Amino acid sequence: MSVVGDSVFKMYRYSDGILRQFAMQKADFPHFISHAWLTNDLVLAGTINGRLIVMDSTEYKREYNVFPENQFRLTELSRITVK
């Protein structure tokens, strides 16, 4: 299980009836607005400013800048249609 938000990225594992938080790297996380599990250990998280961050077992792996700074604004989300 994972939780993302404004400066929040937490991962949990449920085992033996107990929910335990993974030990995370110390980092200043950006404002995450979405995330998806790609495998049991690989998570792709999207930020409010258009970056995609890949985390592998709580370790930062890679970052992609999908929308250059100031090109994409949150207000533009209402005009995006998914086909």
C-alpha positions in Angstrom: 0.0 0.0 0.0 1.2 3.5 -0.7 0.2 7.1 0.3 1.2 10.2 -1.7 0.4 13.9 -1.3 1.9 17.3 -0.7 5.5 16.4 0.3 4.4 12.9 1.3 5.5 9.5 -0.1 5.0 6.5 2.2 4.9 2.8 1.4 3.4 0.1 3.7 3.4 -3.7 3.7 0.7 -5.8 5.3 2.0 -9.0 6.9 1.0 -11.2 9.8 -2.0 -8.9 10.4 0.2 -5.8 10.9 0.6 -2.8 8.6 4.3 -1.8 8.6 5.8 1.3 7.0 8.9 0.8 4.8 12.0 2.6 5.8 12.3 5.4 3.2 15.3 7.4 2.1 15.5 10.8 3.6 14.2 13.2 0.9 12.3 16.3 0.3 9.4 15.0 -1.8 7.4 17.2 -4.2 3.6 17.5 -4.3 2.5 14.2 -5.6 -1.0 14.0 -7.2 -1.1 10.4 -8.4 0.8 7.1 -8.3 0.6 3.6 -9.7 2.2 0.3 -8.7 4.0 -1.2 -11.8 5.3 -4.3 -10.0 5.4 -5.5 -6.4 8.3 -3.1 -5.7 8.1 -0.5 -8.5 6.0 2.6 -8.1 5.5 5.5 -10.6 4.4 8.7 -9.0 3.3 11.9 -10.8 3.8 15.4 -9.4 1.7 18.6 -9.6 4.3 20.2 -11.9 4.4 17.4 -14.5 7.2 15.1 -13.4 7.1 11.3 -13.2 9.3 9.7 -10.5 10.1 6.0 -10.4 10.7 4.5 -6.9 12.0 0.9 -6.5 11.6 -0.6 -3.0 11.6 2.9 -1.4 14.7 3.9 -3.4 14.6 6.8 -5.9 15.5 5.5 -9.3 14.7 8.0 -12.0 12.7 11.1 -12.9 11.1 12.2 -16.1 10.0 15.8 -16.9 6.8 15.2 -18.8 5.7 18.9 -18.9 8.4 21.6 -18.7 8.1 24.1 -15.8 5.2 26.5 -16.1 3.8 24.8 -19.3 1.2 22.8 -17.4 -1.1 24.2 -14.8 -3.5 22.4 -12.5 -6.4 24.4 -13.9 -5.8 22.9 -17.3 -6.8 19.4 -16.0 -10.4 20.2 -16.6 -9.7 20.6 -20.4 -7.9 17.2 -20.7 -9.9 14.4 -22.1 -8.8 10.8 -22.0 -9.8 8.6 -25.0 
